Amino acid sequence: EGQGRLLSRDTDSEEQGLTGSIDSAEESRLADQSTSSSCRFAGLVGIVAVVCLGLVLLLALNKHHVSSAPRSSFAHESEESLIQETYDPYGDRFSSPGADAYGTTEGAAYETAEGAGAYDNQAFNGVSEAQSATGESQYAEEVPYDPTFSGPTLFCFSLIFPGGKEFELMMMLLQRSMGPFSCDGHNVYSNSSIPLGTNPVTGFTLMTSSMGEGPLEVIMGSRWATALNTAVFVRVWNAVSAAGQYLNFDWTVKLDADCVFLPQRLRSILIGIDPFMPAYLENCRFGLHGPIEVANRLAMRAFLIGQSECYDIYNKAMQREPMKFDDTLHLVKGDAGTWVADSLNHGFGEDEYIRRCLKQNNVKLIHAHGMLAEEACKTAAPNCDSIEAVAFHPFKDGDTYLTCMQNAQGVTTAWQNGSADVYR
């Protein structure tokens, strides 16, 4: 019996020892599983962190590309946030009536029965003299002439037909480094790539840049019987945007081929304008006229990116009807009159389209009403002896162009030394 109890205690002890060993092994296995799970979780977190970091870097690089790459006009609406981020701080919107780019028959452009220069404010929501006095617009101020300072850099371009007098005029301008070729950078666009001649600076043959196939002819029919040319110039602006040359210069200047241009006079105006403010120059008291259009780099980016916001303006520009007959406007001397758009709110030229689109994209308007000498602005200077004009228009053949340039350069000294703020 004693031996049986002893054997029983020994058996119990063995069972307890075995149970303890099993429990210890189970705890060890569970601990190993917990450690393994923790490691796997930590590894998963690390992978997620790396992926997130990669996405952040990718987005950052993409944003840098979006903000620096040249844009095509009529950009996708997803770019709206970029436009707002860049240009909303300036916020103000400005407006004043404009006329057509070709300047053929707008002698009375945007005048009403009340008298010369009266604006149809209801149609245009224009800036009146009273509004200007309250600071809703800004004037370009002349800066003293300094022959040692070249001033802001200019990129100039023109659109020409691939033949005829306009083409011949541009060939002459190339040989004399005048017109767009007097700027720091230049380009000439047409609907095909054709040789203009040998560049006297580089010695290479200069070709026109193709803006894509398509007609350059336009119909007449604005309120002032001028050209409905917005569609053609949108193609040009597309080409300018795609080339991206303008990004390398402070200001962009669109010049008509028959517009006599003095770039250093323009530079003397531009150095007084804040380069960090998207801005363009209003060159005529009746608004922006097309022979010369001047905008800085920020304004160009706002316009080229922001054309996606200007579809309605574009459609109105190209809408010729409804029409009315006007016996006071004549496309051909001696005719009875012509059919024109019945309102200023539709059927207008590319310069008015640009003005409205710039306003839509919060670009600042700078008054420089003395800079363009032409009959349509009531600032004609047939002898080109104005001391304040930057450009004279129109001079459609080589002889008259060169005579105008010679006369203008002859009064340059008087302009340089003038003390009057001729643009106020």
LINUR-V890682 format. One record per helix or strand of 3 or more residues. SS is the DSSP state (a for helix, b for strand). FROM is the first residue (numbers start at 0). TO is the last residue. If there is no record, write none. Layout:
BEGIN
ss = [SS	SS]
from = [FROM	FROM]
to = [TO	TO]
END
This chain:
BEGIN
ss = [a	a	a	a	b	a	a	b	b	b	a	a	b	a	b	b	a	a	b	b	a	b	a	a	a]
from = [1	76	120	128	153	164	178	184	194	204	229	244	250	262	278	291	296	310	322	337	349	363	374	397	411]
to = [67	89	123	132	158	175	181	189	197	206	242	247	254	269	281	295	308	316	325	340	359	366	376	409	416]
END
